[in-house]
């Protein structure tokens, strides 16, 4: 580290007013030389060829098709000379649980057909031609029966006055829920699932991806499922509405059995800090084709591996830290891996999750969304990736075989739904961003095909991800402190836009011994435009974001962060006082400390029903809240992330309200008390007053 850099930066920041606090660093964190080397090597066309290879396989989690795809990936890596590869196997059978997630049953499928036999004869599904028309985890067998329409088919009310035993149910709800109601609960033979009228009506030939997601104890009772297009469903609905009987024959050549979750890692080892890891992850699963979701991310990672090897072999980069590339079964494989590798919290410093990264944006009507870390885990990673994204956009990269589309991207608040959730979880605590395109009308449908994958998009996202990863793997103290200074300046500018009447002093390195913050900063409650609670949240976030750079620094250099983060910490404490957040609270709420006993997000869905079954009738409240409260799933996620064994119940409530605004009184405590009932959370008794 050059001391002159720190001295110059501190002098400039101390001497300039807020409007001119620019110490003229390079525009981008990644050097021009390194960025150009990555851009010259990474091929979007090669990545698309990998997409074509992966989409050969019906990649259902825990099943032989996934293992075949994993073997193809490993073989491709070896062809490219990437030999430091590890495959870890975890059993999965619809019964074994990894934390709150139940590993899925395995499924071997060879063929399936669905025929309408009355009042006309037509084949509505042939698995070998369109694999997605067979509902995932359909049992094997042959069935003949009459069709009964049950609306959504997911609640008891849908079946009132209808006898479905020995019949075949036509419904618009999710297949797993319909199957449990109709087949497991009422003796129906199977389910035919169609899209609701409002679900992408402009694509009436589209077939959706659904699964039965059976538990081990359900497999012998299981029937079948087929997915219909809207056109097919309307043909049947029209007949049923006229009172005509509809008969079908279903044939499925498949077995349900125990299987395995395959997690593949490829390593590029660091020389100075090999124990520190930067992880790039992509889920390999989903039915054939599922090109953008997520053959694109898995294929992009293979090209990242080739690019890294080439740059390292040519001595264009020398890694200080280790880079790990991971191909996983989404959620279930990742939680199994994290359950085994509890020490990853101490080793991994950042994760980039590539999920749906190859879109031809004009075919799919989408843009690249870079999802930030949640409030519970502020991180330098957001600022770094945003900077590299701007650098990538300015470079206007294209692939010879790709489009010349503009590079549309945006940084977005935290949004769940992929493997970044697992790493951002409070019990794991590794900052993770997701790069993926949204919206995408082809998502989880038969229309997600390789022709909608653009080599140019693959190149842009691949270069962005590789360049950011290499910066992390090679950064020294000087580079890391430059990032910290950028973060502090950016956070400070954003903060004072919220307090326009304040008279901010200079951002500077100084000893943290200034108790009269409001005097030095010139801030009083009357100057605040907006909620003091929101400003408390922002100041706290800023302090923790600056401090997060410490993981990249040597002990001596990390002391500089004390000076940079001091101002934000003092402001946070000041605004905490302004909010009066402790007034009127029961003392017990300030002293009661909830503690989590499980790792990973809470699994609460049709695909993993353990929590629902354990909670029983009380789960109705959760279902009600999910309909009433926007982003209920994120609110639950963050409530648990803030439950770190240090915060009191009152502090958790404050943090959740600061992030989400109005939260119904008692909702946070109810979440935690319900989890206490199923032994996932425990409450330490209040300390005596």
N, C-alpha and C positions, 0 to 999 in steps of 0.2 A: 504494500500500500504506500502510495506517495503522500507524505504529509502535506506537501504543497497543495494537493487537490483539496484536502479538507480545509486548510487555512483559507484558500481562495474562496471556496464555496461559502464558508461561514462569514467571511468578511463581506461578501456581496450580499448575502441574505440579511445580514445585520444592518447594512447601510441603505438599503433601498426600501421605498414604500411598497405596500401590497401590490399596487398596480404595475410596479416595475420589478417585482422580485423574480428576475430571470437571470440565472448565472450562466446562460448560454451553453448548456451542455449539448452534445450531439442530439439531433432530433430523435434518433432511435437508439434503443439500448443495444440491439444486436448490431455489431459492426457491419459496415457495408461489405467488407471482404467476406465475412462469414455468410451473410445473407445471400450474396451472389453465388457463393460456392454451393449452398444448399439448393438455390433455385436452378442452377445449371445442372445439377445432378438428378433432382427428383423428377420422375416422369409420370405425368397423369395417364398417359397411354398404357404404361406398364401396370399402373394400379388398376386400370379398367380391365386389363387382361386377367388380373387376379380376381376381380369381381366375377368374371365369366367362369373362372375355375371354381369358385366357392358356390356359385348358384347352381352347380350341377347336383347339389345334395339337398335332401329334405332334412333340415338341420334342427330337429326337435330336441329340446334339452333332455339329457340323460339317455338318449336313444342311439341306436347304431348309426343313423344318418348323421348325427352330430359327430360321433367318433370318426366317421369316414371323412368329414370335412376337416376335423382337427388333424387327421393323418395327412391330408392333402396340404394343409398349411405347413406342417413340420417338414414334409418332403420338399416343399417349395423353398423354405428357408435353407435347407441343406444344399439345394441346388445353387443358391446364391452365396454359399460359403459361410452362412451363419450357423455355427455348430454348438454354441453355448446355449442349449435349449433344454428346458426341463418341463416334463408333463407330470402333473399331480392328479391323482384319481380319488374321488370321493364317492362313496356309495349313495345311491338314491333310489327310493322305492315307493314313494307316496306315504311313507311312515316315518322314516328317519328325519329328525328335525335338527336344523342348524340354527340355533338361537330360536327366533319365532318363525322361521321359514321352514316349511316342509319340502324336502326334495321331491321332485315329481317322479311318478311312475315312468318306467321306460316303455317304449312302444316300437314294435317291429311291424311295419306295414308293407305289403306287397302290391295289393290291388284293391279296388272298391268300385262299385257301380250303384247308382240310384236310378230306378226306372219308375215312371208313372205307368201303371197298367190299366187304370180305369178312371175316367171315361175315354181316355185316349192312350196311346202308347208312345212314350218318348223317353230317351235317356237324359236325365238332368245332370248327372255327374259321372265322370270316369276319372278315377284318381290318377292313372298313368298319364293322362293328357293334361289334367289341371289339378295338381296335388292339393291346392288349398280348398277345393270343394269338399274334401273329407275333413270333418271336424277332428282336430288333434285329440289323440287318446281314445278314438272310437274302438269299441270292442270288436272282436271277430265274430262272424256268424252270418246267417241268412234270415231275413225277416220279411213277412208279408202282412200288411195291415191297412186299416182305414185311417185317413188323416182327419185330425180334429184341430181346429184353430183355437188357441187359448190366449190371444193377444200377446202381451209381453211374456207371460208364462213364468214369471219370477216370484209371484206372491200367491198366497192361499186364495185371495179374492179372484184371481184369474181362472181358478178351477171350479168356482161355485156353479153347481148345476151341470157339470160336465163329467162324463165318465171317460177317462183316458186309459183305463187298464186294458192292456192287450192292443192298444192303438198307437198311432204315431202322431206326435204332437208337432204342430206348425206354430212357431212363435218368433217374436222379434227381440226377445231379451238375450243376454249373453248366454252362450251354450251351457257353460258349467252350472249356472244358477237354474236354468230351465231343466237341465238333465236331473239335477238333484230333486227338484220339485216333482217332475213328471215321471221319470223312470225309477229313481231310487225311492222316492216317496209314495208314488201312486201306481207303479206297475206298468207304466207305458213301455213300449218297445224301444223307442228311440225318438230323436228330435230332428226337425228340419228348421233351420234358423235363417231368417231373412232380414235385410236391412229395413229399418223404419223409414217411413216416407220422407222424413226430413234429413236422412243420412245420405248426403251427396246424391240427390235425386237426378242430377245431370249425368250420372254414370250408371244407368239402369242395368248394364250387363256385368257390373263389378260384383265379385264375390269376396266376402270379408273373411279374415282369419279369426277363428274362435277355437277354444279348447274346452274339453270336458274337465280337465285337471282333477282327476279322480284320486281319492285316497286309497291306500292299500286295501282297506276293509271294504271298499266299494267295488273293487274290480270284478268280482264274481257276479255282482248285480248289474253291472254296467250294460247299457245298450249301445246304440250307435248315434252318430250325428252327421248330418250333411249341411253344407252351407249353400243357400240358394241366392241367386241374383234377384234384384227387385223385379225384373221382367218375369222370371220364373214364378216368383211368389204371387204376383198379381194374377197370373194365369190360374193358379190354384185357388186364390182367394175369391176370384170372380165366380168360379164354379161352386165353391162352398156357400157363398152368399145366396146363390140361386137354389140351394138345397140339394145340389147334386153330390153324390158320394164320390170321393177320390180315394183310389187304392194305389199303394206303392209297394215295390219290392226293393229291398236293400240287401246288398251282398258286400261283406268286408272280409278281406283276407289279412288278418292282423292278430297280434298277441300283445297283451299287457304283461309286463314282468319287471323284475328288479333290474336296475341298470347302474350307470355311473355318470358322475359329473366330471368332465375333463377340463382342467385348467392348464393352459400352456404359457410358459414364460420364456422369452429370449433375452439374453443379457449382453450388455456392452459395459465391461467393468471399468470403474474409475481407478486412478492410480494413487491419488492423494487421500481421498475420503471415500473409499469403496463401500463403506458401510451405509453411506447416504444414497438413497435411490430416488430417481425421478421416474414415475410410472406413466406409460401410455397404455390405455386399455380400450378394447373394443369387444362387444359381444358378438359371438360367431353364430348364435342360434337364430332360428325362425324358419318357417316352412319355405320350400322352393316356390317362387324365386326369391322374394324378399331381397331385392338387389340393393336398394338404398338403405333398407333397414334389415340387417346391417352388414350385408356383404361389403358395402362401401367402406365402412370403418375398418373392418378386418382386412380388406384388401389394401387400404391405405397404409395400415401398419406394416404389412409385408414390404411395401415400397420404402417406408421409413427405415426398416431394417437394412435393406439394400443400400440406401443412401448413407446411413451411418457407417456401414462397413467400408464403403468406398472412401468416404472422407477420412476415416481413421487410418485405413491402409495407406492412403496417399499423404498421411501426416498433415492434413489440413486442419485437423482438430486433435487436441489431447484432452481426454476426459479426466476431470478431477473426481467427479462423482459417477456412480453407476446409473445406467439407464436400463430399465426393465420394460419390455413390451409384453402385454398380456392379451390372450384370446380366451374368452370365458363364456360359459352359459350365463346369460344375463340374470342378475340378482341371485339366483340359487347357487350358481357356481362361485360367485364373488363372496357371498356370505360364508360359504363353506371354507373358502380359502382364508378369509379373514379370521374365522373362528380358529383355524389352525395356527395362523401366523399373528399371534397377539402382539408380537414385538414390532410389527410394521409401523406402529405409531411412533416408535423411536427412530426408525430407519428412513421411512419415506418422507420427503419434504414437499412433494407436489404430485398431482395426478391430472392428466388430461384424458378425458373420455371422448372417444371419437364414435359418434352414433348418428348415422344418416349424414354423411359428409360428401356425397358425390352427386348431388342433384343437378340436373339440367333445370335451372330455376324457372325458365319460361314454360317448360312442360309441366312442372309440378307446382308452379305459382308459389314459390317459397323463397326464403332468404336464410343466410347463415345466422344462427343465434348462438352467441357465446354466453353461456349461463354462468353468472358470478357465483361465488361461494355464498352461503347464507349468512345472516347477521350473526349467528352463533359462532362463526368461524371466519372472521375478517382475515384477509391475506394479501400479501404482496403479489400473489399470482394473478389477481384481477388486473392490476396496473401493468404488469409485465406483458400479459397476453394481449391486452388492449393496445399497447404500444406496438407489438409485433403485428397485430392485425392491421393497424394503420400503415405500417411499413409494407405489408403485403398488398394492401389496396393501392398504395402509391406506385408499386412496381408494375401493376397491371399485367400480371403473369397470365399467359395462355399456353395451351398445349396444341401442337400442330394438328392433332386429331379431334380437338375440342371446339367449343363455341368461342365466340368473342364477347360473350355476355359481360355486363358490368359486374363488379364484385360487390354484391349487396350483403352487408353484415350489420349486426347490432349487438351491443352488450346489453344483457337483460338481467333483471333481478333473479334470484334463485328460483328454479323451477325443477320439480322432481321428475322421476320416471325412468331413470337409467342407473348405471353403475356408479356414477358420481355420488349418488345418495349414500352408498355404503361407506365411502371414504370420508365424506363430510359429517357423518354421524358423530355425535359427541363422544362416544366411547372409542372411536377410532381416531378422529381428529386430524386427518391428513387433508389439507385443502385440495379440492378437486373441482375443475371446471369441465363443463360439457360443451363440445362443439358439435352442432347438429342443425339441420335445416327444418324449419317449421314456418307456416303450416305446410302440409303435403297431403293432397287429396288421395294419393295412392297408398297412404300409410295403412299397413295391416290389411292389404287387399291383393287380389290377383293382378292388379294393375302395376304393382311395384316390380317392374321388369328391367333388365339390363339396358334396354334402349333409352331409359330415362336417366342413365348415369352419364355425366359429362366429364371427360378427361381434364378439361380446364378447371372445373370445380375441385376435382380430386387433387390436382397440382397445387392449387391455391391453399386449400386446407392442409395438405401434406407439408408444404413448405412452411406455412405458419406454425404448425405443430412441431416440426423438426427444428426450426430455428429457435423457437422458444425453449424447447427441451435442451438444445445444445448450449444456449445461454446459461440455463440453470446448471448444466453439468460441468461448465467450464468457468463460471463466474468466480472472481477473486474478491478480496475485501473492497478494493476500490470500486469495482463494478457494483457490488451489492450496496455500498453506501451511496453511490450515485442513484440507485433505484430508491433507496430510503429517502433521499433528499427530494426526489421527484414526487414521491408519495406525499411527503409532508407539505410540499408546496401546493400540490393539487388539492389535498384535503383542506388545507387552510383557506384556499381561494373559494372552494365550495362552501365551507362553513360560513365565511363572512358575507357571502351572498345572502345568507339567511338572517344576518344581523346587520342590515345596511347602515344603521345609525352608530355602530361601534367605531372606535378609533383604534384599530389594531396596531400594536407595536411590531417591530421587525421579528421575523422568524430567525432564531439564532441558536447557537450552541451556548448554553449557560448552565450554571449550577442550579439544580432544582430546589431553591430555597426561597421561594417568593409566595408567601401565604396570601397576600392581598391581590389575588388575581384580578378581581373585578376592577380594581383601581388601575392596574397596569394595562389591562385590556380595554378599559373604558366601557365596560358593559354593565348595564343594570337591567332589572326585569322589565322596566318600561320601554326599553329599546328593542325588545324582541318582537319580531314579526313572525307569528306562528307559535307553535307549541314548544314550551321549554323542554317537555319530555322528548320531542323530536330532536331538539338540539343536544340534549343529553345523550341520546342514542348516537347522533352523528359524531360528537366529540369522543365518546367511548370507542366507536368504531375506528375513528382516525388514530387514536392512541394504539389500539391493538394492531391495526394494519401496519403502522410504522414498526412496532415491536416485532412483528412476524418476520421481518428481514433477518432477525438475529440468527436464524437457523443456517444462514449462508455465511456467517461471519466467524472469524477467529475470536477468542475471548477478549483480547485486547481491543479489537475494533468494535466489538458489540457495545462497549461502553458509550460510544458516540450516540447510540440510539436513545440513551437516557435523556440526552439534551434535546434531541429532535421530538421525542414523544412527550416530554414534560408539559408543554403548553396545552396539549390536548387533554392530558390527564387532569390538569388543574381546571380546565374548562368543564370537563365532565362532572367533576365534583361540585363545581359551582352551580351548574344547571340542575344537578340532582337536588341541591338545596332549594332552588327556585320552584321545582315541581311540587314540593311539599308532599312527596310521595309516601312518606311514612305516617302522615297524619290520619287519624281515624282508624287505623288498622288494629285488629286484635293483636296483642303482644305475641301470642302463639304463632301467628302467621309470619312474624319477623324472625322467629327463632327456630321454627320447625324446618328441618332440612331433609328433603326427599333424596333418595339415592337409587340409581338404576342398578339392576343386576343382570342386564342383558346387553348384548352387542348388536349393533346394526339397527336400521329403522324397524319400526313395528310393522310386521306383516299382517295386513287386515284386508283380505280380498277374497274373491271367488277362487283364486288359485292357491291360497294358503289360509285355511279356515280354522287353524288351531286357536287363535285368540278369540274369534267369534264363539266357538264352542265352549271355551273355558269361561267366558264372561256370561254366557247364557242370555237370559231375558234382559239384562242390563245393556246388552249391545244395541237394543232398540234406540237408546238415547244417542249413541254414536251415529247411527243411520239418520236419525232426525237432524242432528247437527250438521252432517255432511250436506244435507239439502238446504239448510238455512244459512250456513256460514261460508262465504267465499273462501276458497283455498283452505278448506278444513284440513286436508291432508298435510299441507305445509305447516299449518298451525300446530297440529299434533307432533309433527316431526321436530319443529323448533322447540316446543315445550320440552320434549325429551332431550334435545341437545343442550338446552339451558339447565337441565337437571344433572348437574355435574358433581354432586356431592358436596359442593361448597356454597352454592346459592341457597338462600332460604326460600320458602314458598312465596313470600312476598316479593323477593327479588326476581324470581322466575316470572311471576305475574307481571311485574314492571317491564321486564325484557320483552315478553310476548306482546304486551300492549304497545310498547314503543315500536315494535316491528309491524304490527298488524292494525294498529288503531283501536277502534272499539271492539272489545272482546266481551261477551256476556259475563256478568259477574258470576264467579264460581266455576266457570268452564275449565280453567286451567287446573284448579284443585280437583274437579270431578275427573278429568283425564287421569291425573296421577293417583287418585283414590281408587279408580277402577283398575288401574294397573297394579295397585297394591293388593287387590282382591285375588289376582292371578299370580301373585308373587314375582312380579317383574319390577316392582318398586317397593322400597321400604321407607318409612318415615322415622327419622330420629326424633325422640321426644323433645319437646321444647325445653330449653334451659330454664332453670328457675330464675325468676326476676330478681 
